[in-house]
Amino acid sequence: MRTVKLEICANSLFSMQMAQTNGATRIELCENLEIGGTTPSYGCLKLAAQLKTKEVRVLIRPRGGHYCYSSPEIEQMLKDIELVKSLGFEGVVVGALQADGTLDEDAMKKIGAAAAGLKLTFHRAIDASSNPFEIVKRLIGLGFDTVLTSGLKPSAAQGMKTIREIQQYFGHQIEVMAGGGIEPQNVVALLHNTDINAIHLSAKNFLPLPNYGHTGKDKTGASMTTLATDPEIISRLIDQLALAGYKIS
């Protein structure tokens, strides 16, 4: 039976708890998934450090949008990494590019120095790069142990060919983790066609807000649901993996 690592991208304390009690191998903690994820708040990080029971890597991203960061934004990222390290998290999820799509090596060296002792994931900035193979090679030299990619496509299902090639070239040196649009109905085909052993998804759904039964809108028109990790999606995905001969490692 093949094993597969299941990373859940959790956008809140609630999502983190749903992930770690329903079979996730590890968690990427963030906020604001609607814009691709940003660094969690201080309060979220403080409580998450107390509540976590699985490995948690924290997204270090000061804003949505492109991955070319100004000097103040890089300084903000370094300060966030200092906080994450002081709270006892296992790793960080980072990435920075230059305007031409190449790796921002100066920024990444500063980030690597600040994150010394932490595990390092390079996030889907790789999918906006001009030469992902060159970047992965440089990431290995910088000490990264994981690269998250959709194969330079909107979804991993569309990018399987590139994911497979990255795995073939570099899978013995760095963990190639597929992410982007992974669902119970496509996860087995993705694994079969790429030969990877690690997947990343948010398993998100619009769920009723905790401690409030109403699921419509209030008098202001605000939705009474929240985007969060749905344990039922995780369960269905794990069931599909088990049927195909995979188990979560």
C-alpha atoms as a printed R data frame, in Angstrom:
    type eleno elety resid chain resno       x      y       z
1   ATOM     1    CA   MET     A     1   0.000  0.000   0.000
2   ATOM     2    CA   ARG     A     2   1.369  3.415  -0.984
3   ATOM     3    CA   THR     A     3   1.433  6.196   1.565
4   ATOM     4    CA   VAL     A     4   0.575  9.801   0.837
5   ATOM     5    CA   LYS     A     5   1.067 12.948   2.909
6   ATOM     6    CA   LEU     A     6  -2.092 15.024   3.310
7   ATOM     7    CA   GLU     A     7  -1.586 18.725   4.037
8   ATOM     8    CA   ILE     A     8  -4.657 20.822   4.768
9   ATOM     9    CA   CYS     A     9  -4.548 24.560   4.175
10  ATOM    10    CA   ALA     A    10  -6.459 25.868   7.203
11  ATOM    11    CA   ASN     A    11  -7.712 29.456   7.182
12  ATOM    12    CA   SER     A    12  -8.657 29.702  10.877
13  ATOM    13    CA   LEU     A    13  -8.356 28.035  14.252
14  ATOM    14    CA   PHE     A    14 -11.599 26.184  13.521
15  ATOM    15    CA   SER     A    15 -10.225 24.881  10.211
16  ATOM    16    CA   MET     A    16  -6.966 23.853  11.881
17  ATOM    17    CA   GLN     A    17  -8.840 21.844  14.479
18  ATOM    18    CA   MET     A    18 -11.022 20.198  11.822
19  ATOM    19    CA   ALA     A    19  -7.902 19.226   9.886
20  ATOM    20    CA   GLN     A    20  -5.905 17.799  12.765
21  ATOM    21    CA   THR     A    21  -8.830 15.756  14.148
22  ATOM    22    CA   ASN     A    22  -9.882 14.342  10.778
23  ATOM    23    CA   GLY     A    23  -6.747 12.797   9.344
24  ATOM    24    CA   ALA     A    24  -4.389 15.518   8.076
25  ATOM    25    CA   THR     A    25  -0.673 14.771   8.159
26  ATOM    26    CA   ARG     A    26   0.186 18.424   8.611
27  ATOM    27    CA   ILE     A    27  -1.370 21.856   8.303
28  ATOM    28    CA   GLU     A    28  -0.573 25.084   6.528
29  ATOM    29    CA   LEU     A    29  -2.089 27.837   8.647
30  ATOM    30    CA   CYS     A    30  -3.185 31.057   6.957
31  ATOM    31    CA   GLU     A    31  -6.018 33.562   6.750
32  ATOM    32    CA   ASN     A    32  -7.941 35.133   3.848
33  ATOM    33    CA   LEU     A    33  -8.122 32.171   1.492
34  ATOM    34    CA   GLU     A    34 -10.394 34.264  -0.712
35  ATOM    35    CA   ILE     A    35  -7.277 36.143  -1.917
36  ATOM    36    CA   GLY     A    36  -4.955 33.159  -1.911
37  ATOM    37    CA   GLY     A    37  -4.006 33.340   1.763
38  ATOM    38    CA   THR     A    38  -2.123 35.758   4.000
39  ATOM    39    CA   THR     A    39  -0.204 35.477   7.280
40  ATOM    40    CA   PRO     A    40  -2.496 34.767  10.258
41  ATOM    41    CA   SER     A    41  -3.047 37.399  12.924
42  ATOM    42    CA   TYR     A    42  -1.041 37.515  16.145
43  ATOM    43    CA   GLY     A    43  -4.000 36.233  18.148
44  ATOM    44    CA   CYS     A    44  -4.582 33.333  15.771
45  ATOM    45    CA   LEU     A    45  -0.921 32.345  15.931
46  ATOM    46    CA   LYS     A    46  -0.759 32.548  19.728
47  ATOM    47    CA   LEU     A    47  -3.770 30.273  20.157
48  ATOM    48    CA   ALA     A    48  -2.794 27.932  17.324
49  ATOM    49    CA   ALA     A    49   0.581 27.332  18.978
50  ATOM    50    CA   GLN     A    50  -1.287 26.152  22.086
51  ATOM    51    CA   LEU     A    51  -3.929 24.078  20.283
52  ATOM    52    CA   LYS     A    52  -1.903 22.350  17.577
53  ATOM    53    CA   THR     A    53  -1.423 18.585  17.768
54  ATOM    54    CA   LYS     A    54   0.091 18.096  14.293
55  ATOM    55    CA   GLU     A    55   2.935 19.746  12.421
56  ATOM    56    CA   VAL     A    56   1.935 23.271  11.408
57  ATOM    57    CA   ARG     A    57   3.679 25.445   8.854
58  ATOM    58    CA   VAL     A    58   2.599 29.085   8.779
59  ATOM    59    CA   LEU     A    59   2.058 31.022   5.567
60  ATOM    60    CA   ILE     A    60   4.243 34.134   5.429
61  ATOM    61    CA   ARG     A    61   2.549 36.404   2.880
62  ATOM    62    CA   PRO     A    62   1.806 40.053   3.696
63  ATOM    63    CA   ARG     A    63  -0.930 40.559   1.080
64  ATOM    64    CA   GLY     A    64  -2.702 39.062  -1.888
65  ATOM    65    CA   GLY     A    65  -1.665 39.705  -5.466
66  ATOM    66    CA   HIS     A    66   1.715 39.152  -7.101
67  ATOM    67    CA   TYR     A    67   4.819 37.743  -5.425
68  ATOM    68    CA   CYS     A    68   7.185 40.675  -6.014
69  ATOM    69    CA   TYR     A    69   7.664 42.327  -2.641
70  ATOM    70    CA   SER     A    70   8.924 45.758  -1.622
71  ATOM    71    CA   SER     A    71  11.614 46.230   1.018
72  ATOM    72    CA   PRO     A    72   9.038 47.086   3.739
73  ATOM    73    CA   GLU     A    73   6.999 44.009   2.820
74  ATOM    74    CA   ILE     A    74  10.072 41.790   3.069
75  ATOM    75    CA   GLU     A    75  10.880 43.323   6.460
76  ATOM    76    CA   GLN     A    76   7.315 42.566   7.570
77  ATOM    77    CA   MET     A    77   7.770 38.949   6.459
78  ATOM    78    CA   LEU     A    78  11.012 38.674   8.441
79  ATOM    79    CA   LYS     A    79   9.276 39.989  11.566
80  ATOM    80    CA   ASP     A    80   6.434 37.499  11.095
81  ATOM    81    CA   ILE     A    81   8.957 34.669  10.779
82  ATOM    82    CA   GLU     A    82  10.581 35.768  14.043
83  ATOM    83    CA   LEU     A    83   7.174 35.554  15.746
84  ATOM    84    CA   VAL     A    84   6.376 32.154  14.244
85  ATOM    85    CA   LYS     A    85   9.722 30.795  15.397
86  ATOM    86    CA   SER     A    86   9.283 32.186  18.909
87  ATOM    87    CA   LEU     A    87   5.878 30.489  19.215
88  ATOM    88    CA   GLY     A    88   7.272 27.049  18.400
89  ATOM    89    CA   PHE     A    89   5.781 26.301  14.992
90  ATOM    90    CA   GLU     A    90   7.558 23.716  12.860
91  ATOM    91    CA   GLY     A    91   7.914 25.635   9.617
92  ATOM    92    CA   VAL     A    92   6.932 28.435   7.280
93  ATOM    93    CA   VAL     A    93   5.499 28.646   3.763
94  ATOM    94    CA   VAL     A    94   7.108 31.416   1.729
95  ATOM    95    CA   GLY     A    95   7.978 32.604  -1.756
96  ATOM    96    CA   ALA     A    96   9.243 35.699  -3.565
97  ATOM    97    CA   LEU     A    97   9.853 36.441  -7.235
98  ATOM    98    CA   GLN     A    98  11.294 39.248  -9.298
99  ATOM    99    CA   ALA     A    99   9.208 40.994 -11.941
100 ATOM   100    CA   ASP     A   100  10.634 38.794 -14.710
101 ATOM   101    CA   GLY     A   101   9.445 35.638 -12.956
102 ATOM   102    CA   THR     A   102  12.838 34.575 -11.635
103 ATOM   103    CA   LEU     A   103  13.534 33.837  -7.984
104 ATOM   104    CA   ASP     A   104  14.160 36.858  -5.772
105 ATOM   105    CA   GLU     A   105  17.323 35.368  -4.336
106 ATOM   106    CA   ASP     A   106  18.171 38.321  -2.101
107 ATOM   107    CA   ALA     A   107  14.767 38.148  -0.433
108 ATOM   108    CA   MET     A   108  14.886 34.368  -0.150
109 ATOM   109    CA   LYS     A   109  18.339 34.415   1.452
110 ATOM   110    CA   LYS     A   110  17.091 36.896   4.071
111 ATOM   111    CA   ILE     A   111  14.006 34.767   4.662
112 ATOM   112    CA   GLY     A   112  16.112 31.622   4.930
113 ATOM   113    CA   ALA     A   113  18.389 33.249   7.502
114 ATOM   114    CA   ALA     A   114  15.425 34.454   9.578
115 ATOM   115    CA   ALA     A   115  13.819 30.991   9.370
116 ATOM   116    CA   ALA     A   116  16.962 29.050  10.365
117 ATOM   117    CA   GLY     A   117  15.879 25.935  12.225
118 ATOM   118    CA   LEU     A   118  12.405 25.884  10.657
119 ATOM   119    CA   LYS     A   119  11.184 23.665   7.833
120 ATOM   120    CA   LEU     A   120  10.652 25.504   4.553
121 ATOM   121    CA   THR     A   121   7.944 25.201   1.902
122 ATOM   122    CA   PHE     A   122   8.040 27.308  -1.268
123 ATOM   123    CA   HIS     A   123   4.432 28.081  -2.153
124 ATOM   124    CA   ARG     A   124   2.637 28.516  -5.450
125 ATOM   125    CA   ALA     A   125   4.725 31.516  -6.442
126 ATOM   126    CA   ILE     A   126   6.482 28.717  -8.348
127 ATOM   127    CA   ASP     A   127   3.436 28.589 -10.636
128 ATOM   128    CA   ALA     A   128   3.907 32.249 -11.574
129 ATOM   129    CA   SER     A   129   7.610 31.795 -12.329
130 ATOM   130    CA   SER     A   130   9.370 31.888 -15.686
131 ATOM   131    CA   ASN     A   131  11.488 28.754 -15.115
132 ATOM   132    CA   PRO     A   132  10.185 26.446 -12.375
133 ATOM   133    CA   PHE     A   133  12.911 23.850 -12.881
134 ATOM   134    CA   GLU     A   134  15.682 26.392 -12.289
135 ATOM   135    CA   ILE     A   135  13.871 27.718  -9.226
136 ATOM   136    CA   VAL     A   136  13.423 24.246  -7.710
137 ATOM   137    CA   LYS     A   137  17.135 23.586  -8.204
138 ATOM   138    CA   ARG     A   138  17.950 26.823  -6.354
139 ATOM   139    CA   LEU     A   139  15.437 26.069  -3.597
140 ATOM   140    CA   ILE     A   140  17.184 22.780  -2.875
141 ATOM   141    CA   GLY     A   141  20.420 24.715  -2.427
142 ATOM   142    CA   LEU     A   142  18.665 27.129  -0.066
143 ATOM   143    CA   GLY     A   143  17.494 24.294   2.188
144 ATOM   144    CA   PHE     A   144  13.829 24.015   1.222
145 ATOM   145    CA   ASP     A   145  12.302 20.589   1.845
146 ATOM   146    CA   THR     A   146   8.968 21.118   0.036
147 ATOM   147    CA   VAL     A   147   7.718 22.868  -3.085
148 ATOM   148    CA   LEU     A   148   3.969 23.330  -3.582
149 ATOM   149    CA   THR     A   149   2.801 23.485  -7.190
150 ATOM   150    CA   SER     A   150  -0.160 23.149  -9.513
151 ATOM   151    CA   GLY     A   151   2.182 22.594 -12.439
152 ATOM   152    CA   LEU     A   152   1.910 26.237 -13.603
153 ATOM   153    CA   LYS     A   153  -1.814 25.808 -14.271
154 ATOM   154    CA   PRO     A   154  -4.937 27.009 -12.433
155 ATOM   155    CA   SER     A   155  -5.374 23.504 -11.003
156 ATOM   156    CA   ALA     A   156  -3.127 20.525 -10.330
157 ATOM   157    CA   ALA     A   157  -5.360 18.357 -12.521
158 ATOM   158    CA   GLN     A   158  -4.520 20.625 -15.463
159 ATOM   159    CA   GLY     A   159  -0.826 20.771 -14.565
160 ATOM   160    CA   MET     A   160  -0.150 17.052 -14.102
161 ATOM   161    CA   LYS     A   161   2.435 16.882 -16.878
162 ATOM   162    CA   THR     A   162   4.665 19.549 -15.321
163 ATOM   163    CA   ILE     A   163   4.145 18.186 -11.802
164 ATOM   164    CA   ARG     A   164   5.278 14.776 -13.038
165 ATOM   165    CA   GLU     A   165   8.369 16.283 -14.682
166 ATOM   166    CA   ILE     A   166   9.327 18.201 -11.528
167 ATOM   167    CA   GLN     A   167   8.883 14.985  -9.541
168 ATOM   168    CA   GLN     A   168  11.035 13.012 -11.987
169 ATOM   169    CA   TYR     A   169  13.854 15.570 -11.921
170 ATOM   170    CA   PHE     A   170  13.842 16.591  -8.266
171 ATOM   171    CA   GLY     A   171  11.603 14.261  -6.249
172 ATOM   172    CA   HIS     A   172  14.609 12.496  -4.728
173 ATOM   173    CA   GLN     A   173  15.895 15.837  -3.357
174 ATOM   174    CA   ILE     A   174  12.764 17.760  -2.368
175 ATOM   175    CA   GLU     A   175   9.159 16.887  -1.608
176 ATOM   176    CA   VAL     A   176   6.956 17.840  -4.553
177 ATOM   177    CA   MET     A   177   3.494 18.581  -3.169
178 ATOM   178    CA   ALA     A   178   0.597 19.129  -5.563
179 ATOM   179    CA   GLY     A   179  -2.014 21.745  -4.727
180 ATOM   180    CA   GLY     A   180  -4.790 23.609  -6.483
181 ATOM   181    CA   GLY     A   181  -8.298 22.299  -7.067
182 ATOM   182    CA   ILE     A   182  -7.699 18.882  -5.501
183 ATOM   183    CA   GLU     A   183 -10.960 17.112  -4.653
184 ATOM   184    CA   PRO     A   184 -12.075 13.585  -3.719
185 ATOM   185    CA   GLN     A   185 -13.062 12.894  -7.322
186 ATOM   186    CA   ASN     A   186  -9.693 13.779  -8.895
187 ATOM   187    CA   VAL     A   187  -7.104 12.940  -6.239
188 ATOM   188    CA   VAL     A   188  -6.454  9.324  -7.286
189 ATOM   189    CA   ALA     A   189  -5.900 10.206 -10.957
190 ATOM   190    CA   LEU     A   190  -3.536 12.980  -9.884
191 ATOM   191    CA   LEU     A   191  -1.414 10.609  -7.805
192 ATOM   192    CA   HIS     A   192  -1.389  7.917 -10.493
193 ATOM   193    CA   ASN     A   193  -0.322 10.356 -13.204
194 ATOM   194    CA   THR     A   194   2.360 12.311 -11.341
195 ATOM   195    CA   ASP     A   195   4.031  9.746  -9.033
196 ATOM   196    CA   ILE     A   196   4.030 12.266  -6.177
197 ATOM   197    CA   ASN     A   197   3.421 11.308  -2.561
198 ATOM   198    CA   ALA     A   198   2.100 14.572  -1.110
199 ATOM   199    CA   ILE     A   199  -1.081 16.585  -1.700
200 ATOM   200    CA   HIS     A   200  -2.339 19.935  -0.442
201 ATOM   201    CA   LEU     A   201  -5.910 21.195  -0.294
202 ATOM   202    CA   SER     A   202  -8.132 23.403   1.826
203 ATOM   203    CA   ALA     A   203 -11.193 21.107   1.687
204 ATOM   204    CA   LYS     A   204 -13.111 24.340   2.050
205 ATOM   205    CA   ASN     A   205 -16.844 24.810   2.071
206 ATOM   206    CA   PHE     A   206 -19.345 27.403   3.245
207 ATOM   207    CA   LEU     A   207 -20.360 26.208   6.693
208 ATOM   208    CA   PRO     A   208 -22.728 27.617   9.334
209 ATOM   209    CA   LEU     A   209 -20.976 29.975  11.713
210 ATOM   210    CA   PRO     A   210 -20.193 28.317  15.062
211 ATOM   211    CA   ASN     A   211 -22.685 29.041  17.853
212 ATOM   212    CA   TYR     A   212 -25.270 30.358  15.384
213 ATOM   213    CA   GLY     A   213 -27.839 28.152  13.687
214 ATOM   214    CA   HIS     A   214 -29.095 30.470  10.949
215 ATOM   215    CA   THR     A   215 -27.477 29.894   7.521
216 ATOM   216    CA   GLY     A   216 -29.085 32.649   5.462
217 ATOM   217    CA   LYS     A   217 -28.357 36.367   5.788
218 ATOM   218    CA   ASP     A   218 -28.883 38.821   8.624
219 ATOM   219    CA   LYS     A   219 -30.744 42.127   8.393
220 ATOM   220    CA   THR     A   220 -27.704 43.844   6.879
221 ATOM   221    CA   GLY     A   221 -27.433 41.262   4.107
222 ATOM   222    CA   ALA     A   222 -24.288 39.667   5.565
223 ATOM   223    CA   SER     A   223 -23.929 35.928   5.037
224 ATOM   224    CA   MET     A   224 -24.292 33.746   8.110
225 ATOM   225    CA   THR     A   225 -21.897 31.136   6.743
226 ATOM   226    CA   THR     A   226 -18.113 31.065   6.799
227 ATOM   227    CA   LEU     A   227 -15.526 29.575   4.448
228 ATOM   228    CA   ALA     A   228 -13.790 26.826   6.405
229 ATOM   229    CA   THR     A   229 -12.327 23.323   6.206
230 ATOM   230    CA   ASP     A   230 -15.146 20.790   5.896
231 ATOM   231    CA   PRO     A   231 -14.397 17.457   7.627
232 ATOM   232    CA   GLU     A   232 -16.808 15.669   5.285
233 ATOM   233    CA   ILE     A   233 -14.650 16.607   2.275
234 ATOM   234    CA   ILE     A   234 -11.538 15.303   4.045
235 ATOM   235    CA   SER     A   235 -13.371 12.067   4.887
236 ATOM   236    CA   ARG     A   236 -14.510 11.527   1.287
237 ATOM   237    CA   LEU     A   237 -11.002 12.180  -0.013
238 ATOM   238    CA   ILE     A   238  -9.446  9.720   2.448
239 ATOM   239    CA   ASP     A   239 -12.076  7.124   1.478
240 ATOM   240    CA   GLN     A   240 -11.225  7.508  -2.211
241 ATOM   241    CA   LEU     A   241  -7.526  7.134  -1.442
242 ATOM   242    CA   ALA     A   242  -8.165  3.990   0.610
243 ATOM   243    CA   LEU     A   243 -10.200  2.421  -2.191
244 ATOM   244    CA   ALA     A   244  -7.250  2.998  -4.545
245 ATOM   245    CA   GLY     A   245  -4.748  1.439  -2.123
246 ATOM   246    CA   TYR     A   246  -3.361  4.570  -0.469
247 ATOM   247    CA   LYS     A   247  -3.110  5.392   3.215
248 ATOM   248    CA   ILE     A   248  -2.317  8.710   4.891
249 ATOM   249    CA   SER     A   249   1.206  8.769   6.322
